[in-house]
Amino acid sequence: MRNLLLLLFLLVLIAPPVLAKTWTINTINNVYVPADLTIQPGDAVKWVWGGGIHTTTSGAGGPDGLWDAPIDSANTSFQYTFNTPGSFPYFCRFHIILGMAGTITVSSNFPPAVQNPGTLHGLEGQYVSVIITATDANHDSLTLSDLGTTPGWASFSDEGGGKAWLRGTPGSGPGTFPVSVSAFDGTTADTANFNIVIGAKLGGVNLTASGFVPSPISIPLGGQVKWVKQAGGNHTTTNGTGPLDPAAGTLWDAQLRAATPEFTQSFPNAGSFKYFCRNHPSETGTVVVEDVRIGIEEPPLSMPLRLVASPNPSRGGVVLTFDLDKAERATLRIIDLEGRTVLDLFTAELPAGSHRVTWGGWGDHHQPVAPGIYFVRLETGDGHVLVRKIFKTH
């Protein structure tokens, strides 16, 4: 359970950068198609020739110097990357009189991201509790909802702060329950789809004239196996590989006879467990206990890290504030869109509490960085990582 909580901490704390996208605008019949686009910082726009002689020229009614490229049979495409939020009009020098123009709007609002927990497992009749988290690069307030897919045996609750819980006790009968969770920041939304697989708590093995059936049998962690005698004579179910196994009978050793035709054994640990019949050693079988991930039983008490960049976007310096819940070694650095280190701010042993550092907007050689997107990365000695996006403007 402790390992699972640590895994969930890491899933929440690691905030990967949003992947950039390339958008395409075609020049068709003296028209840009589409003429207008709304994109995210870091995205690129590619103008593609579709006939005739054209240009893509930044500006409204006249060039403003950001870009100016021919789009014709000799120059069939041109690509420009937009790193800062804003509105960027453009036009064709030859056909502006025909209205061949458009606008690229680079939004400063990033959509939220729901952390998909992946397929989760539980047992019938056993309480299941699952945490779903979402992050937002703009630090907008998020609303999490279940889109009406919560299983009938569970309840969904939005706890605020980008966290929701799905809790309940599945009834009898195994099954797969699809769940869809959405995070909405007031403008855009993201959805995660995952399954909760509820396994049978009790697996059955029949002792027939042919031996133990089925074998092997697979059950989830914490499940049980029930042996039922159907063949004549006296038998046993005994853990081990055979009568000469020194560990034979150390986990279970039960008689299967007319007076006691059934026996049930619980399996709290994962692994492969061989067994046999003492009276008929050729009768053997295997129980496979799968170490599947079960929904956690209670929420984590606190997040060990916090990292805030302000102001953001920024023309000058950026104040980086972060919290540590214990004394430990911490590294803070600035990286660019390619993952290259722009500036190592520090590596030091720090006490628990709140800390503040100012990045002046310069690189290793104390030269101002170009406007665009950067990331501040905080890493602690125990492996926790936080990443925040920073917009540097002109």
Secondary structure, DSSP 8 states (H G I E B T S, - for coil): -HHHHHHHHHHHH--------EEEEEEETTEEESSEEEE-TT-EEEEEE-SS-EEEEESSSS--SS-EEEESSSS-EEEEE--S-EEEEEE-TTTGGGT-EEEEEE-S----EEE----EEEETTS-EEEEEEEE-TT----EEE-TT---TTEEEEEEETTEEEEEE---SS-EEEEEEEEEE-SS-EEEEEEEEEEE-SEEEEEEETTEEESSSEEEETT-EEEEEE-SSS-EEEEESSSTT-TTTTSS-EEEESSS--EEEEE--S-EEEEEE-SSSTT-EEEEEEE---B--SS--S--SEEEEEESSSBSS-EEEEEEESS-EEEEEEEEETTS-EEEEEEEEEE-SEEEEEEE-SB-TTS-B--SEEEEEEEEETTS-EEEEEEEE--
